[in-house]
Amino acid sequence: MDVKSDEKRKEDNASNSLGWGSAVDACLPLRIDIPRNTCQAMVLVIFNQEENQYGAFHNEMVLNRPIFKAYGNGEYLGISKCLRCVEGWFPKSWGVAAICFDCKDQALKCMESKTQMREAGWMGLPEMYIVPLCNSVHHMGEYQYLQIDMYDVKNGVNFVRYLNTLENIVRARDGLIIAGTREVLRFRGMRRPMYLVIYQWRRLNEIEDFNREITPILHDSGSACSTRVIFEMDAYCQPFRRRCGDVAQMEVRDISKILKEEAISTGDSNASNSTAWAGSRGMYCGTNFQRFHNNFPCQNIPKNTSQTMVLIIFNLAENYYGAFRNEMIINLPIFKAYGNGEYLGLSKCVRCVEGSFPMNSGVAALCFDDNEEALRCMQSKTQIREANWMGCPEMYIIPLCNPIRHMADYPFLQVDFYDVKNGVNFTKYMNTVENMVHDKGGLIIAGTTDIMRFRGVCRPMYVVIYQWTTIDLVECFNREVEPTLREAGAACSTRVIFEMDAFSQKCLN
């Protein structure tokens, strides 16, 4: 290779960003690299979680997936949710995101094309390294632990022997070495790792056993591991069903156990953790009910699904119908990244049958595979938690008892909020309601006290959500159920019917 051209290449930073000093040793190859069996390359993004919340950075990666895909089939693999520094130094407040490309050139082209990534203030100045892989990376849902070792090599011959021993030990412990190279392209950041090894592991105990065994061997080789850090990765779009098993085999939880084990005592922290909000008490509305009615527990409808609905009640006077719908569509990739979240639809007509409900309000419905994923998604969307976002809508996370149907087939959504006086009588009432709804061809998709108020002022004690095919069935049911409700000694504080405008993914194709 020409010496002058090599020197010229060293003096240019890989990002070509204006205002940066020239960086030497951006890419220094050496012959001690592990032989490559793939042309894949990984982009490691090390970011500061104090300046960027976990969810905000995750969402930034999700929104850029189409751009990654356009360059060498780039894929966003996942983001770290926990780290452990085994040796050396690594800030506890930092995390790592991983992106994989078909080749190193495409990875570099993609990073250079994303001009905002090269801005001085983008996402708190994360460090970025493009690392050629020696073996294909595996899905982080299966290999959820990522270990990164940065070495200072003193003697190349001894270090090669150490690497040979290292490979055998990793293979024996069912781990993977996906990178072992000095060809680390520093796209942005201050670190200049002399040699980088990246592992993938299935279980944490395998990592601990490996590190205990390899440390004395490393010292004998005369090399030093300047940084050894383990990340527990949150794989992007990890299949939820693989974690929880088949729906038919899921345990139907008893309300008494739920309230003892999962109820959150009232405090001064809102579920959204937004610093701009005043503290709100009773995040789980069912907790307050149980405290005053221990002698008359109110039974939730048994759960046949793990699905969860996020119900968003917004003000049409402050937000146009189309503006709110567009906001939901823009965030579709982010919803998808958390428990296969889907935007189901938006109300186009409202009829309040009982109680009070502002006629200039509407409702949007989201569906997630899991209650925890729904909460994580809402907490990650920092703009949703802003005080003035879209007119300050109310948001409730409601676990479903039956799978929700497509709103094109069941366009009418009925939501009932109840004030329960006697839990035993109300349970009998709900048994009667289930039979009535079933006879009239409707569906009860939620009946629970476990309502998480993410944002808003309303504290419903008990919520029931129905789906109907026609408005005639809704009217007939409500006329028939009214005397039964009075006999139960309960009051329906709000009963409102929404005609939903179902969202279809086909409209984006």
N, C-alpha and C positions, 0 to 999 in steps of 0.2 A: 504494500500500500504506500502511496506517496506520503512522505513525511509532512510536507506543507499542507496538503489537504486534510491530513489527520489533525494537525495542530489547529487548522481553521475550524474543523468540526468541534474540537474541544472547547473553543472559545465562545461558541454560540450556545445559549441556553435552549433546551428543547422546546420551550413554550414560545420563544421569540416575542415575549411580552415587553412592551416599552417600559422603561423605568427600572428594569432589573439589572443588576450588575452581571457581568459575564461570569459564567460558572464553568470551572474546569472539571475534568473527570466526569462529564455527564454520562459517558458510556465507556467503560474500560473492560474489554474482553480479556480473558485469561484461559489457558488450556485446562484448568482444573474443573471446568463445568461438567456436570453430570450429562451423559449423552442424551440427546433429545429424541423422543419417540413421537413427538407431535409438533405442529407448527403453531399451536395456540399460544396466546399471550394474555396475561392478566394485568389489569390496571388496579393497583391498590391505592385507595383514597383514604388517607388518615386525617380525620377531622376532629375539631374540638367541640365536644358536646356542651361546653359551657356557653359557647357563642351560637351554637346551632342545636336545637332540640333534636332528639333522636327521630321523632316523626317528621320534622321539617326536612331533614336531610334525606330520609327515606323517600318522602314524597317527591323531592327534587330528582332523585334517581328514577323513580317510576315515570315521571312526566317526560324524562329524556330517553325512555326506552325506544321510541321510534327512531331517534337519531342514532343510538347505539346500533340498532338493527341494520341501519343503512350502511354501516361500515363494518365489513367482514363479519356479518351476523353477530354483532356484539350483543351480549346478554348481561343484564344486571342480575348477579347471583344472590346477593344478600348483604346484610349489614349486621355488625356485631351488636349484641345486646348485653354482653358481659365479658370482662377481660380479667386475666390473671397474669401478672408479670412474674415469671419464674426466676429470671436472672437479668442483671443489668438494670436499666431504668426505662420506664415508659409511663407517661402521665395517666393517672387513673381516670381523668375526665375526657380522655380521647377514645375514639372508636375507629373502626375501619369498615369501609365498603369495598366490595369486590365486583369487578366487571371483567368479562371474558370476551376475547375477540379471536377470530380465526388466525390472525397473524399479527406480528408486532407492528408492521407498517400501517395496517388498517387501524390499529389502536392509536398510533401516533396521529394519523390523519384525523381521526374522530376527535381526539382531545384538542388538536389545533383548530378544528372547525368550530368548536364550542367556545365562541369568543368570551361569553360570560365567565367561563371557567378560568380564563386567563386574566380577568379583572382583578385588581389589587384587593378589593373588598369582598370578593365572592365567597359566601358561606364561611366567613371567618378564616380565610387563607388556609385551606387544607393542603397537606402534602400529597403529591401524586407520583407514583412510580409505575413504570411499564416494565413488567417482568416476563421474559420468555419462559414458557413452561417446558419441562422435560417429559411430563406425562399428562394425559388429559385430566382436566379437573372433573370431579364427580359432583353430583347434585348435593347441595348443602342441607337438604332435608334428610339425606342418608348419612352424610359425613358432616355433622353439624359443628365440629370443632376444627378451627384453623389455627395452626401454630406457625409462627414466623420467627426464625433465628437469623440474627445479623452477626457475622463473624469478622474478627480481625485476624487475618492469616499471617503467621510469622514464617512458617516453613511449608512451601507448597507440596513437597513430597510427603511429609508427615500428614498434612491435611488431606491429601488424596487417600491415604490409608485409612484415616479417620472416617472419610465419607463412605468408603467401601464397607467398613464395619457398621456405619450408621444405616446404610440401606438394608443390610441383612437384619438388623434389629427391628427396624420399622416394619419390614415385611413379615417378620415372625409375630409381631404384635398386631397384625391386621390393619396397619396404617398405610398411608400413601405419601410418597414424596412427589410433589407435582412441580417443584422448581428447586434447582440447585445450580446457581449461576452467579457470575460476576457481571454479566451483561445487564445491569439494572439501569434503565433509562430514567433519570430523574427529571420528570416533566416540570415539577415545581416543588419547592421545599428546601430545607437546609441540610438534611441528612445525606451522607454519601456512604451508603453501606458498601464495604469492600466485597463481601460475599453474602448471598441471601439464600436461605433454604426455607421452603414452604411445605408444610405437611397438612394432610387431612386425616382426621380421626373420627371414629364413631362414638367412642365412650371416653369419659374423663379419666376413669381409672387406668385405661391403656396409656394415656398421656403421662400420668404421674409415674407409672412403672417405667416407662421409657426414659423419662428425664432423670430418674434416680439411677438408672443403669448407665446412661450415656455420659453423665457428668465426669466421672473419673477417667473415662476413655478420652474425653475432650482435653482434660488437663495433661494427660500423657502425650498428646499430639503436639503440645506447645502452642496451641491456638487459644484464643479467648472469644467467648460468645458475649459480645457487647450488649445484646438485647435478645432475650427469649421471652416471648409473650404468647399467651393462649387466648383466643377469642371464641366465645360461644356465639355462633352465627344464627341470625334469624333469616332463614332461607326465604327468598322471594317466591310467593305463590306456592308454598308448601301445601300439599293436598291435606285438607282438614280431615277428610274421612279416614285417612291413614292413621291419624293420631287417635281419633275417638272410636273407631270401629264402625260397624254397621249400625244404622239408626234403629233397626229392629231389636238390637241387643242392648240398647242403652237402658240404663236403670231409670225408672220413673221415680223421681225424688219425692219424698214426703215433706209436706209444708212444715211440719214440726221440726224436722231435721234441718231444713233450710234456714229457718228462723234462728235456730240455735247455733248453727255452724257458720252461716254466711252473712247473717244480718250485720250491718255496719252501724255502730252506735252513732247517735247524732253528734255532730261536732260543728266546727266553724269552717270546714273546708268544703268547697263545692266540687262536684265530680269533675269539673273541667280544669281545676287547678289554675284558673286564670287569675293573675295578680290584680287585674282591673276590676274584679267583682267583689262585692261584699260577701261575707260568709253566709251560707245558707244551711239551715238545719234540716235533718231528715232526708238525706240523699236517697235512701231506700224508703219509699213511702210506706211499705208494709211493716217496717220496724215500729213506727208510731202506733199503728193499729194493734200490733201484738202486745205492746206494753199495757194498753188500757183494756184489752179484751183477752187476757190469758185464759179465762174460764170458758171462752167461746171462740176457739180458733176457727178462722175462715179458711176453707180448703181451696187450694188452687186446683184448676183443672189439670189432670195428669198430663205430663209432657210426652208426646210421641215424636218429637223432633228437637234438634239442638238449635234450630234457627232462631234468630233474633231480629226484631224490627226496630228501626229508628224512625220515630214519628216526629216530623218537624212541622210545627204550626207557625205560619208566618203571616205577616200583615200585608194584604194586597194594596192597602193605601200607600205604603211606603216602598213597595217593590212590585213592579209590573210582573204579571204572570210569566211572560216570556223571559224576563231577566232572571227570575229565580230558576226557571227551567234550564236556561243556558248555564247557570252556575252549577247545577247538578250534573249536566252533561260534560262540562269541562273537567269535573272531578271524577269521572268514571274510572280512569286508570288507577286512581288512588283508592277508590272504594274496592276495586277488584283486588288490590294488593293485600287487603285485610280480610281474610276469611271469605274470599269470593264475593265481596259486597256488590250489590246490584241496586241501581236506582230503578224503582218499580213504576213510579208515576206521580202525577200531580193532580190535585183536585181542580175541576173546572166548574163545579156547581156544589153549593152547600145548602143543606136544609136542617135546621135545628128543630128536633121533635119535642125535646123537653129540656128544661133548664135554660142556661144562657150560653151563647157562643157568638162572638162577633161576626156579623155577616160579611164584613170586609176581610175576613181571614181565610186562608187556605191551608191545605196540608200536603206535605210531600212524604213519601214512604221509601225507605231504604231497607234492604234485607241483607243480613250477614249470616254466615254459618255458625257463629258462636258469639255469645254475649261478651266475652273478653275481647274478641277481635273488633266488635262494634265499638266498644269503649276506646280501644287503642286508636282506632281510626279517627274518632271524634276528637280525641286528645291530640292527635298528630296534626290535624288541620288547624294551624294556629289562627288563620283568619276567621274560622268559625267561632273562635273564642274571643274575638275582639268585641268591644262593647257596642260598636255601631255596625257590625256586620249584618247586612241585608235586613236592617230594621229590627234587630234583636229578636229573632224567632225563639219560640220555646222548643225544647228538644227532650224527648223521652226515649229511653232504651228499654224495650219491652220484650222479654223472652216469650216465644210462641209455644203453644201447646200442640199445634198441628201445622204441617207445611203450608206455606202461603201459595195460593194459585195465581196464575197470570191474570193481571187486571184487565186484559182484553176479553177474557172469558167471564170474569167476575168483576164487572166495572163499578159496583157499588160497595163502598166500605163504610161500615157503621161502627162508631166508637161510643161506648157507654162508660161513664165514670160514676161509680157508686159510693154512697156513704152507708156503711154497713152498721146496723145497730145490734144484730144478733147473728153471730157466725153460724150457729147450727141451722137456724131458719134460712139463712142466706144460702148455705150449701144445698139445702133441699130445693130452694128456688132455682139454683143453677142446674141441678139435675133435671128439673122440669124444662128449663130453657133449652138445654141441649137436645132434649127429645123434640121440642117444638121446631127448633132450627133444622134438625135432621129431617123431619117430616116435610118441611117446606122447601127442601133442596138447598138450604144455605150451609154455610161453614162457620164454625167458631174457631178462629185461629189463635186467640189469646184469651185467657181468663186467669188473672194473677194479681197478687199484691206486690210482687217483686218488680216494682217500677223504678227504674233509675232516672231521676230527674237530672239530666245533664245541664240543662239551662232553662230558666223560666221561673215563674212564681206559683203556678198551680201545683197542688200536692194531692193528686187523686189517691183515694184509699184502695180502690179496687177498679181494675179496668177490664172490659170485655170488648174484643174486636171481632166483628163478623165480616164475612164476604157474601155478597148476593149477586144473582144474575140479572134480576129485573127489579124495578122500583115497586111493582105491584106486590111482590113477595115481601119486601121490606115493610110496606104499609100494613099488609095483612098480619104479619108477625107482631108488629108493635101494638096494634089494636088488641090482639089476643093476649099478649103477655102483660099488659098493664094491670089488670086485677090481680094476677098472680104475684106481681111485684109488691103491691100494697099489702097483701096477706103475709108476705115474708118479713114485713117490718123494716124494709130497707128503702132508701130513697135514691133515685137516679138523678144525681146532680146535673149531669149533662148527657144528653143523647143526641148525637148529630150524625147525619148521613152525608157522605161525600160521593159525588159521581166523579170517578177517577179518569184522567186522561193517561192511559197506559203508555209507558215508554217502551219502544221496541228497538232492539239493537240493529234491526234491518234498515232503519232510517239513516244510519251512519255508513252503511255499505255502499 
